[in-house]
Amino acid sequence: MHTNDVAQAQLFEAILLVEMAEANYLADSAEQRWLKRCERGFDDGHRVPEALVRLRGRVAEIQKLLDALAARFPQQ
């Protein structure tokens, strides 16, 4: 592997890890707000809000990218 490719992959991984942390924080916050609304009877607990579904999908997509990077550039 070329050292520039490895360096770029490491930088991309660092960016993805920050994005993952932010996306998880947003998803967890949204889920907690939704659960509180459900407890108060404002929302249906059986219908997950679309925004929360999208955030969880974003987290899953970031994880796929991280997994692909790890497969292509295994830690040595």
PyMOL commands that set and color helices and strands:
alter all, ss='L'
color gray80, all
select helices_A, chain A and resi 3-39+50-72
alter helices_A, ss='H'
color red, helices_A
deselect
rebuild
show_as cartoon
